[in-house]
Amino acid sequence: MAIKHLYIIRHGETEFNRTGMVQGSGVDSDLNDLGRQQAAAFYAKYNHIGFDKVYTSMLKRTWQSVAQFIEDGLPWDKHIGLNEISWGLSEGKATNADTDHVYYNTILAWTQGDDQRSMPGGESPADVASRQQPILQHILRHEGESKVLICMHGRAMRILLCQLMGMPLSQMETFMHHNLCLYQLDVDTVTGHVEMKLANEKVW
């Protein structure tokens, strides 16, 4: 089929999210109690869709968020291309605008078009976009998968949405996100036209 129905969600809450700590790709945290409730609420609302495949990152907070779909037997692939951005030396630490100027100045630089800039020891948005391309093209081109569920991470999701929508990475802050939010997009794989049906939909 020409139309791919993409359901892209951010993982449920972790204790790092709750306490304002940076996770990135280097912290492999579990969902907390609220995160598990969010995952259960998403399953209850969307298990009727009849997804053909679920894709997650390599980090357990993503596959824990879709565990009930996996337990139902939905085909599942993990891919490093869907991992969160690496925040380098900031991972595992608390950040705020008053004390971590490097973190916030880096994000500001991204909004001003410097998508090659990275946190010390981490990745740039351009790096993430590059590693997302193989799995994104696989998802779009793979036949027999019309309705696809993708569970990933906040910053990486922003970057992926920019690529799908044909927007520069400098506009990634356009895409707001909560834990276990949903973006639903229809992609015409022949013409390349993308229609966003839902944005940052809170489903719990």
N, C-alpha and C positions, 0 to 999 in steps of 0.2 A: 504494500500500500504506500501511496505517496506521502500521506500525512502521518507524522510521528507525534503522538501525544505524550509530552514529557511532563512528568510530575516531579518537581525538584524540591526536596525538603532539606532544611537544616536539622541536624541532630537535636535530640532532646537535651534538657538541662543537665549539666554536671556540677559538681561542687566548685570547680574552677570558674564556671560561668556565674554561679551564685555569689561567689566571693570576689569577683572582679579580677581573677588571675588570668594571665596569658597562657593559652594552651599551645596553639600551633600544631605542627606535625610531630613535634618531639615529645609531647605529653600525651600518653595513651590512657586517658581517664575513662572511668565508667559513668554511666548515667546515675544520677541520684534518684531519690524517691519521686520527686516531681517529674524528672525526665522520664521515668518509667510510666508515670501516669499520663504524660503527654503522648508517649508512644502508643499506649493502649487506646487513648482517645482518637488518635489518628487512624489506627487500625479499625476501630469501630465505625468511623465515619467513611472510610475509603476502601474497605476490603471488598465492597461490591463492585469495584471498578473492573476487576478481572485483569490485573496487570500481567503482561507477558514475561517480564524480567525485572529484577531489582539489581541495581548497581550501587555499591558503597565504596567508600575509601577503605584503606587498610586499617583504619583506626576503629577500635571497638565501640566507641560511642555512636558511630554511624550504624553498624550492623545490629547493635542492641536496640536502636530506634526502630528497626524494621524486623525485629526478631520473630514476631508473630506471623508475618508474611512468609518468612523463611521456613518457619516450623510447619506452615501449611503446604510446603513443597514448591513455593515459587522459585524458579531458577534464579540463581544469585551469583554475581561476579564481584570480586573485590579488585580495585585497581588503584595503584599508587598515584595515577594521574588525578584522582579525585581527592587526594589528601589536602589537608589545610596547608596554607602557606607556612613556611618556616619563619618564625619570628626570631630565630637565632638566640642571642644571649638574653633576650627578654622572656623566653619561655619559662614558665613556672614561677614568674614574679608578678606582683601587683603593679599596675601602672595607673598613673593619673597625670593630668596636664601640668600639675605643679611640680612634680618630681621627675618625670621621665620625658624630658624635652626631646630626646632623640626619637623616641617612639612616635610622638605626635608630630614632630617636624617631618619625619619620614612620610607619614600619612598625608600631611599637607603637600609635600613634594609630589606625591602620586596624583593628587587632585589638580596639580599644576602641570601635569604632563610628563613628569620624570618617572616613567614606569620601569626604568632600569635600576632605580635606587632600591637598596635593600637595607634591612636592619643589620647591624653587625653580626656576622655569622649566619645570616638568614637568606631568604629568597626575595627576589623582586617580583612584582606583578607580571612582568614579561616572562620571567622564569616559569611562573605557575601557568600562565597562558600557554606556553610552549609545551609543558608536560601534559596539559589537558587535551591538546589537539588529537593525539592518537585515540584516546578513549572516546572523545566527542565524535570523531569521524566514524569510529566503530559503531557507536550507538545509532547515529543517523543513517548509516548505510546497511546495518544488519537487517536482513529480511526476516519476517516472522515475528518481529517485536514492534507492534503498533503502539501499545500502551506501556510506557517505561517509567518505573519509579527509580529515582536517583536520590540517595541520601548522602549529604556531604557537609560542608562546613561554611561558616559565615563569609569569611574573606574569599575563600576559593569559589563560593557560590556567586559572589558579586562579579568575580573575574569571568566565570563561565557565562553568566547572563550577559555581560558585555559582549562576549564573543558571539553568542547566539543572536543578540539583537543588532550586531554590527556597529556597536558603539565603541569609542576609544576607551581604554582602561582608565583614563582620567575621570570618567563619569561613573566609576563603580559605586561611589557613595550614593548614587541615585537609588540603588536597590537596598532598601531597609530590610532588616530581618530580625525575627524573634526566634527563640528556641522552638523547634518543631513548627515552623511556618512553612507555607506552601507557595511555590510559584508554579503555575501551570501554563505551558506553552504548547501551541500547535505549530509544527514545523513542516512545511511542504518541501520534501527532499528533492523534488524535481526543480521547482522554481527558486527555492531558497527563502521563500516568504515565511516570516515568523509572526504569529499572532499571540500576544500575551493575554491569557484568559483570566488568570488570577495572579495577584502580586502580594506577597507577604501576608497571605491569608492565615489568620490564626484559627487553628482547628481543634483547640482543646479548651 
